[in-house]
Amino acid sequence: MTTNAPRRSDATKAAILGAARERFASDGYERATIRAIARDANIDPSMVMRYYGNKEGLFAAASAIDLRLPELGALPARHVGAVLVGHFLDRWEQDDVLTALLRVGVTNDAGAERMRSVFAGQLGPIAAGVCPDPADAPRRAALVASQILGMALARYVLRIAPAGAMSRDEVIAWLAPTVQRYLTAEQP
């Protein structure tokens, strides 16, 4: 007889990942320790090592991000910039893991690599699907990421007052035309 009850190891892994996300967000990658994460998860540090091998493996698992980018196929191309900016604003405001990953990404090589991987792997196909020349998609995705990550850094990490005080609609109005141009305009 099989049951759908979660296994004890699943609960332990979930506790470890939750504690790791919190610890990486508050302490950064360098200062976060396996011992502190284990203490936060109320488990022995050896369990962290058992499931994730080392700090790098734990960080990779804790920072696994699905940007849940919207399907843009049926959307008129002229609306892509606004839809993407709105989507990212929603994600940043609902997901502390993204903010933690951004903080770690600007101070640590492993975090920076993780951010590059997430954005290239998930934003790249979106760019390829809407830009005039799919071969130019990596460059366009990087330009879009510069706008999205720049606003996220100013608004959610550094908390620069004007950026944080802008309404969602204002941010979209300012950023969407630039993101739109990066994705769909002919090369300059």
Disulfide bonds with the S-S distance in Angstrom:
none
